[in-house]
Amino acid sequence: MTVKVAVIYYSATGKVHTLAQAVAEGAAAAGAEVRLRRVAELAPDSAIAQNPLWRRHADATASIAQARMEDLAWADAFAFGTPTRFGTPAAQLKQFIDQAGELWREGKLADKPVTAFTSAFNRHGGNEATILSLGNVFYHWGALIVPPGFTDPVVYAAGGNPYGTSLVNGDGSDAAALEAARYQGRRLARVTMRLLGDGRVTDGGDARETIAATTSQTS
């Protein structure tokens, strides 16, 4: 069974874009059909031009298709990525989500697995709060939140965020975070397969072994 996963994100200078690519790679490796989509930029070009990294990333990713409501209707599962903005999602991603009212009213977002990932400049710069605030949207949709949890050693290696992969800019953790993002994409795809009736998926044993091993090391 091929499931359809939409990876929808906003990235200003490229960190969340890199995570989004990794999530998409993980979902594809699990057998999913994936759409990688960036949301529309809301900032004026004059503001982007003042930051060379922002300008460079905007130009480099101009060929990536912009997200549309049709991508949400198409997908069996979603992965949303955003930089943290004072502990909340970036306005660009929120503006896209705010357009989903009609799909929500029609019930077309309900019962679909969803996960989220983020990036901040500092380790305590709002990563967890940003993902949790996106959860409020998913509750309203009736979507099924699929966090990475503490289900694989890569989660610990990337800093141990059970809510979703979070990359901290400049702390040297990029490689570990990208591996965790790939795992998050695989997990989302596999859980979706299970929900849609593919009985081949068995993640529970690995999760129990990981939890048991970690508990024995820290208790």
Backbone as a chain_set.jsonl record, in Angstrom:
{"seq": "MTVKVAVIYYSATGKVHTLAQAVAEGAAAAGAEVRLRRVAELAPDSAIAQNPLWRRHADATASIAQARMEDLAWADAFAFGTPTRFGTPAAQLKQFIDQAGELWREGKLADKPVTAFTSAFNRHGGNEATILSLGNVFYHWGALIVPPGFTDPVVYAAGGNPYGTSLVNGDGSDAAALEAARYQGRRLARVTMRLLGDGRVTDGGDARETIAATTSQTS", "coords": {"N": [[0.843, -1.198, 0.0], [0.611, 2.164, -0.917], [1.074, 5.116, 0.732], [0.198, 8.595, 1.024], [2.064, 11.404, 1.671], [2.254, 14.697, 2.77], [4.68, 17.086, 3.077], [4.954, 20.022, 4.509], [6.145, 23.276, 4.826], [7.746, 26.201, 6.304], [10.573, 28.186, 5.777], [13.117, 30.454, 6.538], [15.963, 31.017, 6.405], [16.944, 28.525, 5.782], [17.335, 26.33, 7.547], [15.015, 24.938, 8.487], [14.064, 24.133, 6.051], [16.032, 22.239, 5.35], [15.541, 20.313, 7.319], [12.935, 19.625, 6.518], [13.391, 18.423, 4.033], [14.761, 16.15, 4.933], [12.775, 14.858, 6.472], [10.982, 14.289, 4.413], [12.581, 12.552, 2.899], [12.79, 10.409, 4.692], [10.102, 9.542, 4.867], [9.67, 8.789, 2.211], [11.534, 6.73, 1.985], [10.292, 4.829, 3.521], [8.346, 4.014, 1.851], [6.366, 5.773, 1.078], [4.47, 8.022, -1.006], [5.5, 11.241, -1.671], [4.954, 14.706, -1.212], [6.786, 17.579, -1.233], [6.468, 20.726, -0.025], [6.645, 24.258, 0.061], [5.438, 26.987, 1.991], [3.869, 30.112, 1.109], [5.834, 33.076, 0.971], [5.565, 35.831, 3.147], [6.885, 38.098, 3.944], [8.137, 41.332, 2.987], [10.064, 41.972, 0.022], [12.085, 43.786, 0.464], [12.748, 43.444, 3.154], [13.741, 40.844, 3.134], [15.982, 41.18, 1.548], [17.733, 42.471, 3.235], [18.96, 40.574, 4.764], [21.476, 38.485, 4.051], [21.555, 35.628, 4.155], [18.873, 34.936, 4.202], [18.039, 36.03, 1.74], [19.609, 34.47, -0.015], [18.632, 31.876, 0.482], [15.936, 32.126, -0.238], [16.141, 32.601, -2.978], [17.378, 30.238, -3.795], [15.481, 28.272, -3.359], [13.338, 28.827, -4.912], [12.245, 27.304, -6.92], [10.848, 25.248, -5.734], [7.674, 23.903, -5.329], [4.846, 25.807, -4.28], [2.843, 25.378, -1.371], [-0.544, 24.243, -1.431], [-4.082, 24.218, -0.736], [-5.051, 21.969, -1.911], [-3.035, 20.131, -1.6], [-3.283, 19.357, 1.044], [-5.778, 18.114, 0.949], [-5.168, 16.015, -0.735], [-3.328, 14.435, 0.667], [-2.635, 11.594, 2.797], [-1.415, 11.879, 5.175], [0.28, 14.359, 7.187], [3.183, 16.457, 7.507], [4.408, 19.113, 9.254], [6.539, 21.925, 9.171], [8.349, 24.519, 10.797], [10.182, 27.501, 11.641], [10.757, 28.626, 15.006], [8.894, 31.272, 16.384], [9.055, 33.324, 18.821], [8.212, 31.187, 20.404], [6.045, 30.241, 18.993], [4.469, 29.168, 15.865], [5.849, 30.32, 12.716], [4.511, 33.198, 11.027], [4.049, 32.818, 8.34], [3.579, 30.039, 7.955], [1.375, 29.773, 9.632], [-0.471, 31.403, 8.333], [-0.973, 29.902, 6.054], [-2.152, 27.603, 7.201], [-4.416, 28.772, 8.272], [-6.056, 29.002, 6.104], [-7.357, 26.655, 5.806], [-9.966, 26.249, 6.55], [-12.314, 25.455, 5.119], [-11.758, 22.811, 4.296], [-11.55, 21.706, 6.836], [-14.193, 22.049, 7.817], [-15.499, 20.315, 6.125], [-14.607, 17.931, 7.025], [-12.305, 16.809, 5.998], [-9.78, 16.802, 7.014], [-9.741, 15.357, 9.25], [-8.832, 12.516, 11.247], [-6.425, 12.013, 10.03], [-2.986, 11.222, 10.166], [-0.5, 13.292, 11.704], [2.465, 15.236, 12.058], [5.116, 17.271, 13.485], [7.868, 19.608, 13.141], [10.745, 21.659, 13.96], [12.872, 24.61, 14.33], [15.266, 26.543, 16.125], [17.265, 29.327, 17.266], [18.49, 29.066, 19.742], [18.851, 26.44, 22.206], [16.864, 26.517, 24.156], [15.012, 28.109, 22.929], [12.318, 28.034, 22.266], [11.506, 25.748, 20.936], [10.039, 23.371, 21.779], [7.66, 24.573, 22.652], [6.706, 25.684, 20.285], [6.057, 23.429, 18.698], [4.129, 22.271, 20.358], [2.18, 24.261, 20.298], [1.331, 24.104, 17.653], [0.033, 21.728, 17.912], [-2.439, 22.454, 18.969], [-3.873, 23.285, 16.737], [-4.058, 20.849, 15.375], [-5.635, 19.359, 17.103], [-8.103, 20.642, 16.801], [-8.623, 20.005, 14.17], [-9.076, 17.315, 14.402], [-7.137, 15.583, 13.77], [-4.612, 12.974, 13.926], [-2.125, 12.981, 16.097], [1.251, 12.247, 15.622], [3.937, 11.891, 17.288], [7.573, 11.75, 17.438], [8.316, 10.693, 19.858], [9.979, 8.849, 22.512], [11.182, 6.682, 20.942], [13.239, 5.67, 19.494], [16.806, 5.395, 19.301], [17.894, 7.559, 17.844], [16.422, 9.774, 18.458], [17.229, 10.494, 21.036], [19.928, 11.04, 20.474], [19.701, 13.35, 19.008], [19.092, 15.259, 20.839], [16.875, 14.683, 22.323], [14.065, 15.382, 22.045], [10.823, 14.636, 22.404], [8.539, 15.571, 21.208], [8.853, 16.459, 18.614], [11.212, 16.667, 15.91], [13.84, 18.928, 16.507], [15.976, 21.411, 15.507], [18.875, 23.005, 16.56], [20.3, 26.009, 15.875], [23.629, 26.286, 14.934], [24.825, 24.731, 16.964], [26.177, 22.495, 16.298], [24.725, 20.167, 15.939], [23.499, 19.352, 13.628], [23.746, 17.035, 11.932], [22.824, 14.917, 13.568], [20.24, 15.839, 14.076], [19.124, 15.798, 11.521], [19.12, 13.071, 10.993], [17.304, 12.278, 12.936], [15.072, 13.59, 11.925], [14.664, 12.212, 9.534], [13.983, 9.746, 10.607], [11.601, 10.52, 11.878], [9.993, 11.089, 9.658], [9.872, 8.51, 8.511], [8.55, 7.147, 10.556], [6.072, 8.479, 10.627], [5.068, 7.772, 8.082], [4.921, 4.974, 8.342], [3.15, 4.595, 10.494], [0.885, 5.65, 9.311], [0.49, 3.827, 7.241], [-0.181, 1.618, 8.782], [-2.605, 2.468, 9.926], [-4.153, 2.61, 7.668], [-4.389, 0.032, 7.006], [-2.21, -1.665, 6.441], [-0.778, -4.383, 7.508], [1.875, -5.044, 7.845], [3.492, -3.369, 9.271], [5.468, -2.915, 12.085], [6.345, -1.31, 14.642], [6.331, -1.244, 17.382], [7.877, -3.075, 18.954], [10.576, -2.227, 18.697], [10.374, 0.266, 19.911], [9.732, -0.403, 22.587], [12.059, -1.748, 23.326], [13.949, 0.304, 23.125], [13.053, 2.139, 25.086], [13.272, 0.547, 27.366], [16.028, 0.073, 27.457], [17.044, 2.666, 27.803], [15.883, 3.39, 30.247], [17.153, 1.607, 31.966], [19.671, 2.638, 31.944], [19.471, 5.107, 33.119], [18.122, 5.027, 35.534]], "CA": [[0.0, 0.0, 0.0], [1.348, 3.424, -0.98], [0.392, 6.221, 1.39], [0.587, 9.904, 0.501], [2.502, 12.278, 2.757], [2.576, 16.069, 2.404], [5.612, 17.768, 3.978], [4.663, 21.433, 4.255], [7.038, 23.976, 5.751], [8.279, 27.537, 6.036], [11.967, 28.356, 6.195], [13.659, 31.741, 6.119], [17.371, 30.939, 6.016], [17.287, 27.214, 5.269], [17.427, 25.237, 8.517], [13.788, 24.134, 8.461], [14.053, 23.508, 4.726], [16.877, 21.051, 5.423], [14.775, 19.322, 8.086], [11.804, 19.177, 5.7], [13.928, 17.471, 3.061], [15.07, 14.906, 5.639], [11.495, 14.216, 6.779], [10.482, 13.76, 3.149], [13.413, 11.391, 2.568], [12.412, 9.308, 5.562], [8.79, 9.029, 4.466], [9.833, 8.114, 0.93], [12.255, 5.48, 2.227], [9.329, 3.877, 4.081], [7.439, 3.606, 0.787], [5.303, 6.746, 0.852], [4.545, 9.041, -2.052], [5.715, 12.455, -0.877], [4.989, 16.049, -1.789], [7.503, 18.575, -0.443], [5.888, 21.999, -0.411], [6.922, 25.413, 0.914], [4.328, 27.937, 2.01], [4.195, 31.396, 0.501], [6.539, 34.073, 1.779], [4.767, 37.025, 3.421], [7.753, 39.245, 4.202], [8.448, 42.111, 1.783], [11.376, 41.693, -0.556], [13.063, 44.693, 1.069], [13.192, 42.835, 4.406], [14.556, 39.682, 2.786], [17.245, 41.659, 0.988], [18.612, 42.939, 4.311], [19.615, 39.408, 5.37], [22.044, 37.711, 2.933], [21.176, 34.218, 4.246], [17.459, 34.87, 3.812], [17.993, 36.259, 0.3], [20.197, 33.321, -0.698], [17.746, 30.723, 0.579], [14.732, 32.409, -1.027], [16.471, 32.413, -4.388], [17.751, 28.841, -4.045], [14.317, 27.374, -3.253], [12.215, 29.396, -5.668], [11.663, 26.285, -7.801], [10.016, 24.316, -4.974], [6.266, 24.271, -5.469], [4.193, 26.358, -3.1], [1.77, 24.558, -0.817], [-1.919, 24.628, -1.713], [-5.056, 23.435, 0.012], [-5.188, 20.689, -2.592], [-2.035, 19.213, -1.042], [-3.864, 18.812, 2.271], [-6.849, 17.194, 0.563], [-4.521, 14.857, -1.383], [-2.466, 13.649, 1.557], [-3.118, 10.72, 3.868], [-0.726, 12.297, 6.405], [0.956, 15.643, 7.048], [4.297, 16.861, 8.368], [4.525, 20.572, 9.186], [7.779, 22.451, 9.722], [8.41, 25.972, 10.937], [11.051, 28.045, 12.683], [9.987, 29.154, 16.125], [8.781, 32.732, 16.492], [8.62, 33.58, 20.196], [7.525, 30.003, 20.903], [4.881, 29.922, 18.168], [4.858, 28.992, 14.461], [6.019, 31.506, 11.888], [3.264, 33.708, 10.453], [3.854, 32.272, 6.993], [2.914, 28.738, 8.067], [0.059, 29.983, 10.239], [-1.371, 31.947, 7.309], [-1.395, 28.775, 5.22], [-3.073, 26.777, 7.99], [-5.673, 29.497, 8.457], [-6.874, 28.871, 4.899], [-7.876, 25.283, 5.732], [-11.279, 26.186, 7.186], [-13.3, 24.701, 4.339], [-11.412, 21.395, 4.426], [-11.895, 21.319, 8.211], [-15.651, 21.936, 7.923], [-15.912, 19.146, 5.351], [-14.069, 16.741, 7.669], [-11.259, 16.211, 5.179], [-8.512, 16.8, 7.746], [-9.914, 14.486, 10.416], [-8.342, 11.139, 11.251], [-5.18, 11.888, 9.279], [-1.81, 11.384, 11.023], [0.226, 14.542, 11.505], [3.628, 15.425, 12.915], [5.668, 18.616, 13.318], [9.286, 19.792, 13.433], [11.033, 23.081, 14.086], [14.256, 25.014, 14.556], [15.445, 27.816, 16.826], [18.68, 29.696, 17.398], [18.963, 28.562, 21.022], [18.218, 25.19, 22.619], [15.64, 26.844, 24.89], [14.446, 29.239, 22.199], [10.903, 27.874, 21.956], [11.248, 24.586, 20.073], [8.939, 22.537, 22.259], [6.438, 25.374, 22.681], [6.221, 25.846, 18.917], [5.407, 22.186, 18.289], [2.911, 22.104, 21.153], [1.16, 25.203, 19.829], [0.758, 23.518, 16.437], [-0.887, 20.686, 18.357], [-3.777, 23.022, 19.151], [-4.518, 23.22, 15.421], [-4.345, 19.453, 15.035], [-6.779, 18.945, 17.92], [-9.309, 21.169, 16.164], [-8.856, 19.243, 12.944], [-9.364, 15.913, 14.657], [-6.036, 14.799, 13.221], [-3.992, 12.041, 14.862], [-0.753, 13.447, 16.265], [2.258, 11.178, 15.651], [5.235, 12.422, 17.675], [8.621, 10.727, 17.434], [8.398, 10.06, 21.167], [11.277, 8.235, 22.801], [10.968, 5.381, 20.323], [14.425, 5.259, 18.744], [18.003, 6.079, 19.811], [18.22, 8.799, 17.139], [15.748, 10.877, 19.152], [18.138, 10.888, 22.109], [21.145, 11.599, 19.889], [19.395, 14.679, 18.481], [18.752, 16.168, 21.924], [15.818, 14.124, 23.151], [12.78, 16.085, 21.989], [9.827, 13.639, 22.01], [7.413, 16.207, 20.531], [9.183, 16.558, 17.198], [12.614, 17.01, 15.691], [14.155, 20.351, 16.635], [17.37, 21.698, 15.189], [19.378, 24.212, 17.214], [21.251, 26.618, 14.952], [24.988, 26.583, 15.339], [25.377, 23.962, 18.076], [26.86, 21.328, 15.772], [23.867, 18.982, 16.015], [22.752, 19.222, 12.384], [23.729, 15.656, 11.431], [21.936, 14.136, 14.432], [18.872, 16.316, 13.874], [18.652, 15.324, 10.223], [18.815, 11.649, 11.131], [16.05, 12.211, 13.684], [14.007, 14.016, 11.018], [14.391, 11.079, 8.635], [13.239, 8.772, 11.398], [10.25, 11.037, 12.088], [9.271, 10.872, 8.413], [9.589, 7.077, 8.382], [7.548, 6.778, 11.551], [4.784, 8.998, 10.164], [4.6, 6.95, 6.97], [4.608, 3.624, 8.804], [1.919, 4.661, 11.268], [-0.199, 5.865, 8.345], [0.251, 2.526, 6.602], [-0.888, 0.769, 9.75], [-3.973, 2.941, 10.059], [-4.867, 2.344, 6.424], [-4.606, -1.39, 6.849], [-1.033, -2.448, 6.09], [-0.401, -5.097, 8.724], [3.295, -5.369, 7.899], [4.218, -2.393, 10.075], [5.626, -3.312, 13.488], [7.306, -0.434, 15.301], [6.215, -1.283, 18.83], [8.948, -3.797, 19.607], [11.749, -1.371, 18.767], [10.114, 1.314, 20.89], [9.833, -0.963, 23.927], [13.465, -2.034, 23.599], [14.635, 1.583, 23.335], [12.644, 2.67, 26.382], [13.834, -0.301, 28.418], [17.473, 0.298, 27.528], [17.299, 3.987, 28.355], [15.507, 3.365, 31.651], [18.166, 0.877, 32.731], [20.879, 3.451, 32.004], [19.279, 6.37, 33.838], [17.414, 4.884, 36.804]], "C": [[0.881, 1.251, 0.0], [0.525, 4.512, -0.314], [0.978, 7.532, 0.883], [0.868, 10.849, 1.674], [2.839, 13.654, 2.197], [3.482, 16.673, 3.474], [5.542, 19.246, 3.631], [5.404, 22.273, 5.285], [7.232, 25.437, 5.352], [9.701, 27.588, 6.543], [12.472, 29.681, 5.672], [15.089, 31.594, 5.598], [17.842, 29.527, 5.705], [17.315, 26.064, 6.245], [16.183, 24.345, 8.469], [13.623, 23.473, 7.1], [14.862, 22.212, 4.732], [16.187, 19.945, 6.21], [13.63, 18.757, 7.247], [12.253, 18.165, 4.651], [14.203, 16.121, 3.721], [13.796, 14.144, 6.001], [10.923, 13.574, 5.522], [11.269, 12.516, 2.724], [13.017, 10.18, 3.406], [11.081, 8.696, 5.174], [8.888, 8.269, 3.151], [10.538, 6.774, 1.099], [11.346, 4.408, 2.804], [8.293, 3.433, 3.049], [6.324, 4.582, 0.476], [5.549, 7.556, -0.414], [4.537, 10.397, -1.352], [5.618, 13.701, -1.749], [5.705, 16.972, -0.801], [7.057, 19.943, -0.925], [6.273, 23.099, 0.586], [5.715, 26.339, 0.878], [4.81, 29.28, 1.469], [4.906, 32.315, 1.492], [5.658, 35.311, 1.928], [5.614, 38.274, 3.606], [8.032, 40.011, 2.912], [9.865, 41.825, 1.305], [12.459, 42.581, 0.047], [13.604, 44.131, 2.381], [14.094, 41.64, 4.127], [15.933, 40.122, 2.31], [18.225, 42.11, 2.059], [19.374, 41.811, 4.993], [20.156, 38.532, 4.241], [21.643, 36.236, 2.963], [19.73, 34.013, 3.802], [17.321, 35.025, 2.304], [18.481, 35.037, -0.468], [19.254, 32.119, -0.676], [16.482, 30.936, -0.25], [14.987, 32.172, -2.506], [16.712, 30.936, -4.706], [16.551, 27.907, -4.065], [13.106, 27.872, -4.038], [11.531, 28.355, -6.543], [10.796, 25.269, -7.07], [8.567, 24.797, -5.015], [5.701, 24.812, -4.16], [3.031, 25.461, -2.677], [0.407, 25.147, -1.171], [-2.855, 23.784, -0.853], [-5.248, 22.054, -0.623], [-4.188, 19.66, -2.061], [-2.542, 18.586, 0.254], [-4.955, 17.8, 1.942], [-6.268, 15.9, -0.022], [-3.897, 13.906, -0.374], [-3.248, 12.739, 2.492], [-2.531, 11.132, 5.21], [0.037, 13.579, 6.12], [2.175, 15.715, 7.96], [4.481, 18.359, 8.164], [5.821, 21.024, 9.853], [7.79, 23.963, 9.743], [9.537, 26.371, 11.884], [10.18, 28.554, 13.826], [10.026, 30.683, 16.1], [8.183, 33.043, 17.866], [7.791, 32.414, 20.738], [6.271, 29.62, 20.15], [5.331, 29.738, 16.724], [5.046, 30.331, 13.757], [4.696, 31.901, 11.241], [2.988, 33.107, 9.08], [3.145, 30.919, 7.042], [1.51, 28.899, 8.644], [-0.933, 30.525, 9.206], [-1.861, 30.844, 6.377], [-2.434, 27.929, 5.949], [-4.432, 27.45, 8.129], [-6.585, 29.428, 7.231], [-7.598, 27.532, 4.824], [-9.28, 25.139, 6.315], [-12.288, 25.337, 6.434], [-13.022, 23.201, 4.423], [-11.784, 20.885, 5.813], [-13.403, 21.101, 8.352], [-16.16, 20.698, 7.192], [-15.397, 17.841, 5.952], [-12.917, 16.098, 6.929], [-9.88, 16.237, 5.827], [-8.563, 15.853, 8.941], [-9.312, 13.112, 10.17], [-7.079, 10.931, 10.425], [-3.985, 12.082, 10.23], [-1.053, 12.658, 10.675], [1.383, 14.614, 12.478], [4.222, 16.788, 12.623], [7.138, 18.652, 13.719], [9.62, 21.27, 13.36], [12.519, 23.335, 14.269], [14.269, 26.358, 15.263], [16.936, 28.102, 16.963], [19.28, 29.126, 18.672], [18.216, 27.288, 21.406], [16.917, 25.448, 23.375], [14.937, 28.045, 24.243], [13.013, 29.065, 21.755], [10.563, 26.67, 21.114], [10.039, 23.776, 20.523], [7.625, 23.305, 22.246], [5.845, 25.538, 21.287], [5.482, 24.604, 18.447], [4.104, 21.98, 19.059], [1.813, 23.064, 20.702], [0.55, 24.745, 18.511], [-0.225, 22.409, 16.794], [-2.296, 21.207, 18.562], [-4.566, 23.007, 17.84], [-4.954, 21.792, 15.122], [-5.509, 18.904, 15.858], [-8.081, 19.405, 17.274], [-9.643, 20.391, 14.9], [-9.379, 17.837, 13.223], [-8.318, 15.007, 14.039], [-5.421, 13.944, 14.326], [-2.509, 12.369, 14.979], [0.195, 12.255, 16.427], [3.604, 11.803, 16.005], [6.314, 11.355, 17.517], [8.679, 9.988, 18.763], [9.826, 9.601, 21.456], [11.231, 6.802, 22.277], [12.169, 4.887, 19.534], [15.636, 6.014, 19.294], [18.32, 7.387, 19.11], [17.543, 9.999, 17.786], [16.628, 11.402, 20.273], [19.375, 11.583, 21.552], [20.94, 13.025, 19.389], [18.966, 15.659, 19.568], [17.582, 15.731, 22.756], [14.535, 14.924, 23.185], [11.706, 15.11, 21.516], [8.66, 14.231, 21.23], [7.618, 16.264, 19.022], [10.629, 16.957, 17.046], [12.8, 18.516, 15.789], [15.646, 20.539, 16.422], [17.752, 23.01, 15.853], [20.483, 24.794, 16.347], [22.62, 26.791, 15.597], [25.539, 25.765, 16.481], [26.048, 22.671, 17.62], [26.035, 20.063, 15.729], [23.131, 18.691, 14.717], [22.643, 17.773, 11.924], [22.773, 14.797, 12.242], [20.489, 14.544, 14.232], [18.314, 15.824, 12.545], [18.327, 13.835, 10.266], [17.512, 11.452, 11.898], [14.87, 12.615, 12.807], [13.661, 12.907, 10.03], [13.594, 10.006, 9.374], [11.793, 9.235, 11.604], [9.399, 10.861, 10.836], [8.924, 9.404, 8.194], [8.474, 6.661, 9.327], [6.156, 7.254, 11.129], [4.22, 8.118, 9.049], [4.161, 5.571, 7.452], [3.329, 3.603, 9.644], [0.719, 4.846, 10.342], [-0.537, 4.569, 7.62], [-0.548, 1.612, 7.525], [-2.353, 1.18, 9.856], [-4.805, 2.635, 8.817], [-4.929, 0.86, 6.088], [-3.43, -2.215, 6.422], [-0.499, -3.118, 7.344], [1.061, -5.414, 8.852], [4.059, -4.488, 8.87], [4.266, -2.833, 11.523], [6.718, -2.467, 14.111], [7.364, -0.643, 16.803], [7.36, -1.968, 19.528], [10.194, -2.956, 19.76], [11.572, -0.302, 19.827], [10.281, 0.778, 22.305], [11.276, -1.253, 24.298], [14.236, -0.754, 23.884], [14.323, 2.146, 24.708], [13.27, 1.859, 27.515], [15.333, -0.046, 28.568], [17.798, 1.63, 28.16], [16.987, 4.021, 29.842], [16.588, 2.678, 32.482], [19.424, 1.703, 32.888], [20.715, 4.644, 32.932], [18.63, 6.208, 35.207], [18.377, 4.689, 37.97]], "O": [[1.788, 1.378, 0.822], [-0.593, 4.8, -0.742], [2.101, 7.576, 0.379], [0.022, 11.057, 2.544], [3.622, 13.766, 1.253], [3.097, 16.762, 4.64], [6.019, 19.666, 2.576], [5.304, 22.015, 6.484], [6.927, 25.846, 4.231], [9.998, 27.084, 7.627], [12.282, 30.004, 4.499], [15.388, 32.002, 4.476], [19.017, 29.331, 5.394], [17.318, 24.91, 5.818], [16.303, 23.121, 8.416], [13.094, 22.365, 7.011], [14.423, 21.202, 4.182], [16.237, 18.777, 5.822], [13.383, 17.551, 7.262], [11.573, 17.167, 4.412], [13.915, 15.073, 3.143], [13.741, 12.923, 5.855], [10.436, 12.444, 5.563], [10.686, 11.543, 2.245], [12.92, 9.065, 2.895], [10.938, 7.473, 5.151], [8.26, 7.223, 2.99], [10.187, 5.796, 0.44], [11.586, 3.216, 2.61], [7.457, 2.576, 3.335], [5.427, 4.266, -0.306], [6.69, 7.749, -0.835], [3.661, 10.667, -0.53], [6.13, 13.741, -2.868], [5.267, 17.121, 0.34], [7.241, 20.287, -2.092], [6.231, 22.892, 1.799], [5.048, 26.459, -0.15], [6.01, 29.538, 1.386], [4.609, 32.322, 2.686], [5.074, 35.784, 0.954], [5.119, 39.389, 3.444], [8.153, 39.4, 1.85], [10.746, 41.48, 2.094], [13.618, 42.176, 0.133], [14.78, 44.313, 2.694], [15.101, 41.448, 4.808], [16.937, 39.492, 2.642], [19.432, 42.13, 1.817], [20.332, 42.065, 5.723], [19.373, 37.894, 3.537], [21.413, 35.646, 1.908], [19.409, 33.044, 3.115], [16.594, 34.271, 1.656], [17.859, 34.615, -1.443], [19.093, 31.429, -1.683], [16.01, 30.002, -0.9], [14.145, 31.608, -3.205], [16.3, 30.445, -5.757], [16.591, 26.862, -4.715], [11.989, 27.392, -3.846], [10.355, 28.507, -6.875], [10.078, 24.502, -7.712], [8.285, 25.969, -4.763], [6.038, 24.334, -3.076], [2.338, 24.872, -3.506], [0.222, 26.363, -1.207], [-2.452, 22.756, -0.309], [-5.572, 21.089, 0.068], [-4.463, 18.46, -2.072], [-2.265, 17.419, 0.532], [-5.047, 16.751, 2.581], [-6.823, 14.82, 0.179], [-3.941, 12.689, -0.559], [-4.357, 13.056, 2.921], [-3.07, 10.786, 6.261], [0.399, 13.862, 4.978], [2.201, 15.119, 9.037], [4.684, 18.821, 7.041], [6.163, 20.574, 10.946], [7.3, 24.611, 8.819], [9.82, 25.647, 12.838], [9.007, 28.872, 13.631], [11.061, 31.292, 15.829], [6.965, 33.028, 18.046], [6.8, 32.618, 21.439], [5.507, 28.769, 20.607], [6.453, 30.109, 16.38], [4.471, 31.344, 14.156], [3.862, 31.045, 10.944], [1.833, 32.909, 8.702], [2.221, 30.673, 6.267], [0.57, 28.24, 8.2], [-2.104, 30.145, 9.211], [-3.019, 30.844, 5.958], [-3.47, 27.58, 5.382], [-5.469, 26.788, 8.107], [-7.766, 29.765, 7.321], [-8.366, 27.292, 3.892], [-9.737, 24.02, 6.551], [-13.04, 24.579, 7.046], [-13.947, 22.408, 4.6], [-12.275, 19.765, 5.955], [-13.844, 20.106, 8.928], [-17.153, 20.1, 7.605], [-15.712, 16.762, 5.45], [-12.579, 14.947, 7.204], [-8.913, 15.745, 5.245], [-7.539, 15.584, 9.569], [-9.285, 12.615, 9.045], [-6.703, 9.792, 10.148], [-3.985, 13.024, 11.022], [-0.974, 13.053, 9.512], [1.292, 14.11, 13.597], [3.873, 17.408, 11.618], [7.597, 17.841, 14.524], [8.873, 22.051, 12.771], [13.32, 22.404, 14.352], [13.403, 27.203, 15.036], [17.764, 27.208, 16.791], [20.45, 28.744, 18.688], [17.079, 27.079, 20.982], [15.967, 24.677, 23.246], [14.348, 28.881, 24.928], [12.52, 29.856, 20.95], [9.442, 26.567, 20.617], [9.124, 23.526, 19.738], [6.589, 22.756, 21.872], [4.625, 25.532, 21.123], [4.402, 24.706, 17.864], [3.097, 21.564, 18.486], [0.635, 22.707, 20.724], [-0.635, 24.976, 18.273], [-1.196, 22.174, 16.074], [-3.258, 20.47, 18.348], [-5.77, 22.751, 17.832], [-6.074, 21.555, 14.671], [-6.282, 18.079, 15.369], [-9.048, 18.646, 17.208], [-10.812, 20.149, 14.602], [-10.047, 17.24, 12.379], [-8.561, 13.822, 13.807], [-5.677, 14.163, 15.51], [-1.728, 12.074, 14.074], [-0.03, 11.374, 17.257], [4.344, 12.206, 15.108], [5.996, 10.166, 17.468], [9.041, 8.812, 18.813], [10.758, 9.934, 20.723], [11.24, 5.841, 23.046], [12.126, 3.797, 18.962], [15.5, 7.164, 19.714], [18.954, 8.257, 19.708], [18.035, 11.122, 17.675], [16.761, 12.613, 20.447], [19.82, 12.595, 22.094], [21.882, 13.816, 19.348], [18.524, 16.766, 19.263], [17.304, 16.332, 23.795], [13.967, 15.127, 24.259], [11.673, 14.78, 20.331], [7.869, 13.488, 20.649], [6.668, 16.133, 18.251], [11.214, 17.529, 17.965], [12.021, 19.286, 15.229], [16.468, 19.901, 17.079], [17.042, 24.009, 15.727], [21.497, 24.137, 16.112], [22.744, 27.374, 16.674], [26.636, 26.063, 16.951], [26.442, 21.847, 18.444], [26.581, 18.983, 15.505], [22.224, 17.859, 14.703], [21.555, 17.325, 11.561], [21.994, 14.031, 11.674], [19.6, 13.691, 14.219], [17.138, 15.469, 12.465], [17.364, 13.39, 9.641], [16.711, 10.579, 11.564], [13.784, 12.048, 12.929], [12.488, 12.691, 9.726], [12.649, 9.434, 8.831], [10.866, 8.431, 11.514], [8.219, 10.523, 10.93], [7.823, 9.082, 7.747], [7.568, 5.917, 8.95], [5.178, 6.518, 11.259], [3.042, 7.76, 9.066], [3.132, 5.06, 7.01], [2.517, 2.687, 9.512], [-0.34, 4.261, 10.568], [-1.708, 4.251, 7.412], [-1.474, 0.925, 7.093], [-3.239, 0.326, 9.873], [-6.015, 2.426, 8.907], [-5.443, 0.467, 5.041], [-3.61, -3.379, 6.064], [0.165, -2.474, 8.156], [1.478, -5.993, 9.855], [5.176, -4.832, 9.258], [3.227, -3.095, 12.13], [7.886, -2.857, 14.112], [8.345, -0.259, 17.44], [7.793, -1.513, 20.586], [10.815, -2.956, 20.823], [12.509, 0.008, 20.562], [10.906, 1.431, 23.14], [11.684, -1.035, 25.439], [15.08, -0.721, 24.78], [15.226, 2.585, 25.42], [13.74, 2.422, 28.504], [15.842, 0.04, 29.685], [18.724, 1.726, 28.966], [17.737, 4.612, 30.62], [16.901, 3.126, 33.585], [20.175, 1.512, 33.844], [21.699, 5.145, 33.477], [18.59, 7.168, 35.975], [17.942, 4.552, 39.114]]}, "num_chains": 1, "name": "protein.A"}
